[in-house]
Amino acid sequence: MTTEQSYDSKSIYYHWISALLIFLLWIIGQNIDSFERGDPRVIVRSIHIMLGLILALVFILRLTWKFTGARKLAPSDDGVMGKIATGTHHLLYLLMAATIILGIVAVWVRGDNIFNFFTVPAFDPSNEDLPDDVVDFHGLLANSLLILAGGHSLLAIWHQRIIKDGLLKRMWPSLK
């Protein structure tokens, strides 16, 4: 596969660091409540929040690069499958943005303690249902993002192993 048939290194980097952070954040998010209340849970939740902020920064950089300097490739399929792939990519970006934004809102609504250094003031401490509702919706979006990203990954592997069209190589880091 030539350089013109693959994404540029910055796009590839942003893609894989996003995938890694999303997976790591999901694993942590699924396990936060299994940590003992107090310092252990505060530390794990704080790590989740910090990694979420790093993902937000990477997402902003990724979108900025996508619209200003990234190599544009033609769809691998000009038909219906190409349109579905493009729509799926758009949905992945939308879910990623919504999950990040809702995560930030959850910190604000809940009034999280960050590493026992400072506490984000709670938006409405008298509303006892609001934090749970926001966190539940954040979790629903995160689960949806992970399911869609998992399908995206499986289809990329299917293209590589079954169809053997080299599609996965378009986003694979160069070992040069």
Secondary structure, DSSP 8 states (H G I E B T S, - for coil): --GGGS--HHHHHHHHHHHHHHHHHHHHHHHGGGS-TTHHHHHHHHHHHHHHHHHHHHHHHHHHHHHHT------S-SSHHHHHHHHHHHHHHHHHHHHHHHHHHHHHHHT-EETTTEE---S-TT-SHHHHHHHHHHHHHHHHHHHHHHHHHHHHHHIIIII---GGGGGS----
